[in-house]
Amino acid sequence: MTLREQTSPAPTPTAIFSPVSPAPPTVSALPLPPGRSSSAAGGSKTIIPSSAEDPGNAKKGKHHHDDIEEDSSFPQPKLRLEIRDLNHPGAAKFLGSVNAGNVVSDAVANVQRLLYGSPKDRHTTVPPTRSVTLVLRDMDGVAYTTGTDLDDDHKEIHLSLRYINDISTPRLTSEVTGVLTHELVHCYQWNAKGTCPGGLIEGIADWVRLNCDLSPPHWKRETSGKWDGGYQHTAYFLEYLEGRFGEGTVRKVNEKLRLHKYEPKPFWTELLGRPVEQLWGDYVENVTGEALKC
């Protein structure tokens, strides 16, 4: 979501870590989908077990090929779940339909795979995200991601109980998984030292969601406006670039956002050989042509 400061303060969760010097949080907010309309209370907190913390899994990994096993997995963050209002109908709906441990662990793995390939890939660098806390609370909107008071390597994803309660039951698991996948991208993507356009930030997040087969029914390719309209608008453009220039193109975009501040002309011409406006024009022509064939 567009990186911005919160317009209204969120309630402070129960402290999880020993306090150190606070770092200013980064915030990303997900808007409501078309046709959906959507502020906090004290909480309940549990830890989502991750495979990295399971002694049984650790022993299995050491059974044979120790050196290969150690190099074949990305570092896994500590995962936590905090529910601010267990009596909210959205909490009951979430707990009855979503296996939080599996959903968040799998989403982390998908984000790491799509943005960074493998731990052996020397052309990508994974951010040092150490923990992710999923906070379910009654609030407007859908979700946002922020750093914690501890430091920016510890992330919080705030997800609206009100929004969860409004999702139709048949789509609940898929929609929550898609939203969490999008938000987890913000825990792991680079932002050109704070200079990346918000539309590209959001587009990469929805590109990952798209490539996990988690796109909601209302998504479609759009050719109006500019390339950096964000969200699925930019996600489908990135998908076109991935198909045209080869697998790993979006990964290269993300890595370039780690290395340099964003300057439009050199960024795209150095990466793909032409300005982004020309690439967008090619995309529009491609989508229009495909529509005419139908």
C-alpha positions as CSV (number, residue, x, y, z in Angstrom):
1,M,0.0,0.0,0.0
2,T,1.1,3.6,-0.3
3,L,3.7,4.2,2.3
4,R,2.4,6.9,4.6
5,E,1.9,7.9,8.2
6,Q,-1.3,6.8,9.8
7,T,-4.0,9.4,9.7
8,S,-5.4,8.3,13.0
9,P,-3.4,6.5,15.7
10,A,-3.9,2.8,16.2
11,P,-4.1,1.5,19.8
12,T,-0.8,0.3,21.1
13,P,-0.6,-3.5,21.4
14,T,0.7,-5.2,24.5
15,A,4.5,-5.0,24.5
16,I,6.1,-8.1,23.1
17,F,9.8,-7.3,23.2
18,S,12.1,-5.6,25.7
19,P,12.1,-1.9,24.8
20,V,15.0,-0.3,23.0
21,S,15.3,3.0,21.2
22,P,12.2,3.3,19.1
23,A,12.3,3.7,15.3
24,P,9.7,5.6,13.3
25,P,7.2,3.1,11.7
26,T,6.4,2.8,8.1
27,V,2.8,2.3,7.2
28,S,1.0,0.8,4.3
29,A,-2.9,0.7,4.0
30,L,-5.0,-1.5,1.9
31,P,-8.2,0.1,0.4
32,L,-11.6,-1.6,0.3
33,P,-12.5,-3.5,-2.8
34,P,-15.2,-2.1,-5.0
35,G,-18.7,-2.4,-3.5
36,R,-17.5,-2.9,0.0
37,S,-17.8,-0.4,2.8
38,S,-16.3,-0.7,6.1
39,S,-12.5,2.2,16.0
40,A,-10.3,-0.8,19.1
41,A,-10.3,-2.9,22.3
42,G,-7.9,-4.8,24.6
43,G,-6.5,-8.0,23.1
44,S,-5.6,-11.6,23.3
45,K,-2.3,-12.8,21.9
46,T,-0.9,-16.1,20.7
47,I,2.2,-17.2,18.9
48,I,1.8,-18.8,15.5
49,P,4.3,-21.6,15.4
50,S,6.7,-21.5,12.5
51,S,8.6,-24.5,11.1
52,A,11.9,-22.8,12.0
53,E,10.9,-23.0,15.7
54,D,9.8,-26.7,15.6
55,P,12.5,-28.9,17.1
56,G,11.1,-31.8,15.2
57,N,11.5,-30.1,11.9
58,A,15.0,-29.1,12.9
59,K,15.9,-32.7,13.5
60,K,14.4,-33.7,10.2
61,G,16.4,-31.1,8.4
62,K,19.6,-32.5,10.0
63,H,18.8,-36.1,9.1
64,H,21.0,-36.0,5.9
65,H,22.5,-33.5,3.5
66,D,23.0,-31.0,6.3
67,D,24.9,-28.4,4.3
68,I,22.4,-28.4,1.5
69,E,19.4,-28.2,3.9
70,E,20.9,-25.2,5.7
71,D,21.3,-23.3,2.4
72,S,18.0,-24.2,0.9
73,S,15.7,-22.3,3.3
74,F,15.3,-18.6,3.9
75,P,15.5,-17.3,7.4
76,Q,12.0,-17.5,8.9
77,P,10.5,-14.7,11.1
78,K,8.9,-15.3,14.4
79,L,5.1,-15.2,13.8
80,R,2.6,-14.0,16.3
81,L,-1.2,-13.5,16.3
82,E,-2.9,-10.9,18.5
83,I,-6.7,-10.6,18.6
84,R,-7.8,-7.4,20.2
85,D,-11.5,-8.4,20.6
86,L,-12.3,-12.1,20.9
87,N,-16.1,-11.3,21.2
88,H,-16.1,-9.6,17.8
89,P,-18.0,-11.7,15.2
90,G,-15.1,-11.2,12.8
91,A,-12.8,-13.0,15.3
92,A,-15.1,-16.0,15.5
93,K,-15.4,-16.1,11.7
94,F,-11.6,-15.8,11.3
95,L,-10.8,-18.6,13.8
96,G,-13.4,-20.8,12.4
97,S,-12.2,-20.6,8.8
98,V,-8.5,-19.7,8.8
99,N,-5.6,-21.8,10.0
100,A,-3.4,-18.8,10.9
101,G,-0.2,-20.7,11.3
102,N,-0.4,-22.4,8.0
103,V,-1.7,-19.4,6.1
104,V,0.9,-16.9,7.3
105,S,3.8,-19.4,7.1
106,D,2.9,-20.4,3.5
107,A,2.4,-16.7,2.5
108,V,5.9,-15.8,3.9
109,A,7.4,-18.7,1.8
110,N,5.6,-17.5,-1.3
111,V,6.7,-13.9,-0.9
112,Q,10.3,-15.0,-0.3
113,R,10.2,-17.3,-3.3
114,L,8.7,-14.9,-5.8
115,L,10.8,-11.8,-4.7
116,Y,14.1,-13.6,-4.0
117,G,14.2,-16.9,-5.8
118,S,16.2,-19.0,-3.4
119,P,18.8,-18.3,-0.6
120,K,21.5,-19.4,-3.0
121,D,20.6,-16.6,-5.5
122,R,23.5,-14.2,-5.3
123,H,21.6,-11.5,-7.3
124,T,19.0,-10.9,-4.6
125,T,19.1,-9.8,-0.9
126,V,16.3,-10.6,1.5
127,P,15.6,-7.9,4.1
128,P,16.3,-8.8,7.7
129,T,12.7,-9.2,8.8
130,R,12.8,-10.8,12.2
131,S,9.2,-11.0,13.3
132,V,5.7,-10.5,12.0
133,T,2.7,-9.9,14.3
134,L,-0.8,-10.2,12.8
135,V,-3.1,-7.9,14.8
136,L,-6.8,-8.5,14.3
137,R,-8.8,-5.5,15.5
138,D,-12.0,-3.5,14.9
139,M,-11.1,-0.7,12.5
140,D,-12.0,1.0,9.2
141,G,-10.6,-0.2,5.9
142,V,-9.0,-3.5,5.2
143,A,-5.4,-3.8,6.4
144,Y,-2.0,-2.0,6.8
145,T,1.5,-2.9,7.6
146,T,3.9,-0.9,9.9
147,G,7.2,-1.3,11.7
148,T,7.1,-1.7,15.5
149,D,8.4,0.6,18.2
150,L,11.2,-1.9,18.7
151,D,12.7,-1.4,15.2
152,D,11.7,-1.7,11.5
153,D,12.9,-5.3,11.3
154,H,9.9,-6.2,13.4
155,K,6.6,-5.8,11.5
156,E,2.9,-5.6,12.4
157,I,0.1,-6.4,10.0
158,H,-3.2,-4.9,11.2
159,L,-6.3,-6.6,9.7
160,S,-9.8,-5.3,10.2
161,L,-12.2,-7.6,12.1
162,R,-15.0,-5.6,10.6
163,Y,-13.8,-6.4,7.1
164,I,-13.4,-10.1,7.9
165,N,-17.0,-10.2,9.2
166,D,-18.3,-8.7,5.9
167,I,-16.6,-11.3,3.7
168,S,-18.9,-14.0,2.3
169,T,-18.1,-17.3,3.9
170,P,-17.3,-19.1,0.6
171,R,-14.6,-16.5,-0.2
172,L,-13.3,-16.0,3.4
173,T,-10.2,-18.1,3.4
174,S,-9.1,-17.1,-0.1
175,E,-9.7,-13.4,0.6
176,V,-7.9,-13.3,3.9
177,T,-5.0,-15.3,2.5
178,G,-4.8,-12.9,-0.4
179,V,-4.8,-9.8,1.8
180,L,-2.2,-11.3,4.1
181,T,0.0,-12.2,1.2
182,H,-0.2,-8.6,-0.1
183,E,0.7,-7.2,3.3
184,L,3.6,-9.7,3.8
185,V,5.1,-8.3,0.6
186,H,5.4,-5.0,2.5
187,C,7.4,-6.8,5.2
188,Y,9.9,-8.0,2.6
189,Q,10.1,-5.6,-0.4
190,W,12.6,-2.8,-1.0
191,N,11.5,0.8,-1.5
192,A,14.5,2.6,-3.2
193,K,15.6,4.1,0.1
194,G,12.1,5.6,0.6
195,T,11.8,7.1,-3.0
196,C,9.9,4.4,-4.8
197,P,6.5,5.5,-6.2
198,G,3.6,4.2,-4.1
199,G,2.0,2.7,-7.1
200,L,5.0,0.5,-7.8
201,I,5.1,-0.6,-4.1
202,E,1.5,-1.6,-4.2
203,G,1.8,-3.1,-7.7
204,I,4.5,-5.5,-6.6
205,A,2.5,-6.6,-3.6
206,D,-0.5,-7.4,-5.8
207,W,1.7,-9.0,-8.4
208,V,2.8,-11.5,-5.8
209,R,-0.9,-12.1,-4.8
210,L,-1.7,-12.6,-8.5
211,N,1.1,-15.2,-8.9
212,C,-0.2,-17.1,-5.9
213,D,-3.6,-17.5,-7.7
214,L,-5.3,-15.3,-5.0
215,S,-6.7,-12.6,-7.2
216,P,-10.3,-11.7,-6.3
217,P,-13.2,-11.9,-8.8
218,H,-13.3,-8.1,-9.5
219,W,-9.7,-7.8,-10.7
220,K,-9.1,-7.2,-14.4
221,R,-6.5,-5.8,-16.7
222,E,-7.0,-2.0,-17.2
223,T,-5.5,0.3,-19.8
224,S,-6.7,3.6,-18.6
225,G,-4.6,6.0,-16.5
226,K,-0.9,5.6,-15.9
227,W,1.3,2.6,-15.3
228,D,1.7,3.4,-11.6
229,G,-1.9,3.4,-10.7
230,G,-1.0,0.8,-8.1
231,Y,-2.5,-2.5,-6.9
232,Q,-3.9,-4.8,-9.5
233,H,-3.7,-2.0,-12.2
234,T,0.1,-2.1,-11.9
235,A,0.3,-5.8,-11.0
236,Y,-1.0,-6.9,-14.4
237,F,1.5,-4.5,-16.1
238,L,4.3,-6.1,-14.1
239,E,3.0,-9.5,-15.1
240,Y,3.2,-8.4,-18.8
241,L,6.8,-7.3,-18.2
242,E,7.6,-10.7,-16.6
243,G,6.2,-12.5,-19.6
244,R,8.0,-10.3,-22.1
245,F,11.4,-10.0,-20.5
246,G,11.5,-13.3,-18.8
247,E,11.0,-14.9,-15.4
248,G,12.7,-13.0,-12.6
249,T,12.0,-9.5,-14.1
250,V,10.0,-8.3,-11.1
251,R,12.7,-9.8,-8.9
252,K,15.2,-7.6,-10.7
253,V,12.9,-4.6,-10.2
254,N,12.8,-5.2,-6.5
255,E,16.5,-5.7,-6.2
256,K,17.2,-2.5,-8.1
257,L,14.9,-0.8,-5.5
258,R,17.3,-2.0,-2.9
259,L,20.4,-0.6,-4.5
260,H,19.4,2.9,-5.8
261,K,17.1,5.8,-5.2
262,Y,14.3,5.8,-7.8
263,E,14.8,8.0,-10.8
264,P,12.4,7.0,-13.6
265,K,14.5,7.2,-16.7
266,P,17.7,5.5,-15.6
267,F,15.8,3.0,-13.5
268,W,13.8,1.5,-16.4
269,T,16.2,2.0,-19.3
270,E,19.1,0.4,-17.4
271,L,16.8,-2.5,-16.4
272,L,14.7,-3.1,-19.5
273,G,16.2,-0.9,-22.2
274,R,13.4,1.6,-22.6
275,P,11.4,4.2,-20.7
276,V,8.5,3.0,-18.6
277,E,6.0,5.1,-20.6
278,Q,7.0,3.2,-23.7
279,L,6.6,-0.1,-21.9
280,W,3.2,1.0,-20.7
281,G,2.2,1.9,-24.2
282,D,3.3,-1.5,-25.4
283,Y,1.2,-3.1,-22.6
284,V,-1.9,-1.1,-23.5
285,E,-1.5,-2.1,-27.2
286,N,-1.1,-5.8,-26.1
287,V,-4.1,-5.8,-23.9
288,T,-6.2,-4.0,-26.6
289,G,-5.1,-6.5,-29.2
290,E,-6.0,-9.5,-27.1
291,A,-9.4,-8.0,-26.4
292,L,-10.1,-7.6,-30.1
293,K,-9.3,-11.2,-30.7
294,C,-12.0,-12.2,-28.3
